[in-house]
Amino acid sequence: MRYTVKKLTAFLFTMVVVSLLTFIAFDLISGDPAQAMLGTEATPEKLAALREQLGLNQPLLVRYGQWLAGFFTGNLGTSYNYNLPVGQLIAPKLGLTLCLSFLAFALTVIVSIPLSMWSARRAGGRADALFTALNQFFMAVPPFFTGLLFTWVFSLTLGWFVHGKFPGFDQDVPGSLWYLLFPAMALALPRIAMTVRMLRSTILSEMNKDYVRTAISRGNDWNMVLRRHVLKNSLVPVVTFLAQTMAEIVAGSIVVEQVFAVPGLGRLLMASISNRDYPVVQVIVVILALWVVLAGTLADVINRRIDPRLNLGGDAQ
Amino acid sequence: MKKRMNRSPYLTAGLILTGVMAALILLGFFWTPYDPTAISGSAKFSAPSFAHLMGTDNFGRDIFSRVLKGAGTTAVIALSTVLLGGGVGVLVGALTGYFGGIVDEVLMRLNDALNAFPSVLLALVIVSVLGSGKYNVIIALAIVFVPSFARVSRTAFAALRDANYVKSARLMGASPLRILAVQILPNTLHVLLPAFTIGFNNAVLAEASMSYLGIGVKPPDASLGYMLSESQSMLSAAPWYALCTGMTIVLLIFGVGLIGEGMNRQNKGVG
């Protein structure tokens, strides 16, 4: 209980710092939005009226407080560019990006756990050295390059999906999922390589421990020991690692959405940055950061469940 | 650090690959087979051949020459980023790790908050504040990389703060600065150097992502990421453009990654 409270406090504190930093940064660069919105039609009276309407003549901290409250009430300001409420603009895109990230994350977990168990069993041989080198290679392949390759092979050559024609979830759910599978694979590939490397070395160091030798000497089957004992004991650092993976996937999705022309949060973010549409940018930045912090906090909580020893003090390391 | 007799094969392979890439990049600063910006109407979209090792693009520009120049831009940005961000990060980490106290607490909490931003996202925000272009990318990425270097070196310096040889140096009246630089720093290199290789790779990736997204380097500078975004529009007419540019990024990261992996393995003594 005390732990949950402590984690919750740390979580809230981080989010306040993150949102405050973001708010101040964009407040500094956006200059005078009223001037920007009115452009050449600006007269001193109109400017003053619009500033009043937008609440710009209030002190920074008051405006920050109002903005922060907007995350709960849904009133996050108005996009300069689309003249729409920011919340309304972001909501559908957020779902799409979450879907893409979860797909990539699921792929990473599903592929890397059996693969690392397989390679840990064969550690030390020639095949293993080759596998490790290959793994190192895939860690070096950036998702946007894989994305270009996938577009070339699966779209332009094989015609499995039409690049740039994302059907949209309101039109065609299976078709949309199929389309998202390709960017998800591009995102997952280097992540799988990194997770395998990490999990493999954790399993290997765990397999040298006494309890494994005892279990084997008692006549247990290798695979059983691996699945039942070793994997469970290797999970704590892996869960922490997977939380970072989630963060990297979210960041990677900004770029990969651009490669595959998926109309998600990343694409909106890039468009808003180039249009200087800061009300949209700052909300997206905070949402993505929230996602990362949430994943980290969740990992800590899950680790407590996996390894009750952590309850005796200290954090998972 | 004592030199070991048997060097990790990863380290050897990495040094060779990185050496070749570095030699090509250096060559590209002084000489390229063609002018990377020379337009040729007769040689549009020609496939790789002996005349054009990596083929040509929609303007008939020689891609190999462009890749040499682009890799140079990317490498210079990544190196400056790592030296700047890593230098500041190690300094902060060394001071906070050695002295501890309230400054340490405050800086580490700030570190946690900065860590909440995925690295590319934070760089995006900073570049949208500063504006795009080569130098702003370096500044943005350097800021982004300070926390991770600070964290790594803080742990390393704090671990050696009370080592016997540090205590004896203190007794002999060595100044804190001398202790940090002469006594502790050399003994943290086995941790810091791999961190620098990872930092370099992250910088290459981040620069390439940002330039791909159009908020990185601006023409006339052309980095590998910028070229990759260019290549996307001619993916069916000149697939070799994307392939060669992308593979150059991969080999650059792969080589330096192998060096880092090799150093880590030697530290653990696994070879």
Contacts between the chains, C-beta under 8 A, distances in Angstrom:
chain1	res1	chain2	res2	distance
A	14	B	112	6.1
A	14	B	113	5.5
A	14	B	116	5.6
A	15	B	116	7.8
A	17	B	109	7.9
A	17	B	110	7.8
A	17	B	113	4.1
A	18	B	113	5.6
A	18	B	116	5.0
A	18	B	117	7.1
A	21	B	113	6.9
A	22	B	125	7.2
A	25	B	125	6.4
A	25	B	129	6.0
A	28	B	129	7.3
A	29	B	128	7.2
A	29	B	129	4.9
A	133	B	10	7.9
A	133	B	13	7.9
A	136	B	10	7.6
A	136	B	254	6.8
A	136	B	257	5.9
A	136	B	258	6.2
A	136	B	261	6.1
A	137	B	250	7.5
A	137	B	254	5.5
A	139	B	253	8.0
A	139	B	257	6.2
A	140	B	201	7.4
A	140	B	250	5.0
A	140	B	251	7.8
A	140	B	253	3.9
A	140	B	254	4.0
A	140	B	257	5.5
A	141	B	250	5.4
A	142	B	205	5.5
A	142	B	208	6.1
A	142	B	209	7.2
A	142	B	246	7.7
A	142	B	249	6.2
A	142	B	250	7.5
A	142	B	253	7.7
A	144	B	208	7.5
A	144	B	209	6.5
A	144	B	212	5.4
A	144	B	228	6.8
A	145	B	228	6.6
A	145	B	242	7.6
A	145	B	246	3.7
A	145	B	249	6.4
A	145	B	250	6.9
A	148	B	228	6.8
A	148	B	231	7.2
A	148	B	232	6.1
A	148	B	235	6.6
A	148	B	242	4.7
A	148	B	246	6.4
A	149	B	242	7.5
A	149	B	243	7.6
A	149	B	246	7.2
A	151	B	232	7.8
A	151	B	235	6.3
A	152	B	235	5.3
A	152	B	236	7.6
A	152	B	239	5.4
A	152	B	242	6.9
A	156	B	235	6.2
A	156	B	236	4.9
A	247	B	118	5.2
A	248	B	118	6.7
A	250	B	118	6.0
A	251	B	118	3.2
A	251	B	119	6.6
A	251	B	120	4.7
A	251	B	121	5.6
A	252	B	120	7.8
A	254	B	120	6.5
A	254	B	121	7.0
A	254	B	124	7.5
A	254	B	213	7.5
A	255	B	120	7.2
A	255	B	209	4.9
A	255	B	212	6.4
A	255	B	213	6.3
A	258	B	212	7.3
A	258	B	213	6.0
A	259	B	232	7.3
A	269	B	124	7.5
A	270	B	213	5.8
A	270	B	214	7.5
A	270	B	215	7.8
A	273	B	124	6.7
A	273	B	128	4.9
A	273	B	215	6.6
A	274	B	214	7.3
A	274	B	215	7.7
A	281	B	125	7.8
A	281	B	128	6.8
A	285	B	117	7.5
A	285	B	121	6.4
A	285	B	125	5.9
A	288	B	117	7.8
A	288	B	118	6.6
A	288	B	121	5.7
A	289	B	116	4.7
A	289	B	117	5.4
A	289	B	118	7.8
A	289	B	121	7.4
A	292	B	116	5.4
A	292	B	117	7.3
A	292	B	118	6.0
A	293	B	116	4.8
A	296	B	116	8.0
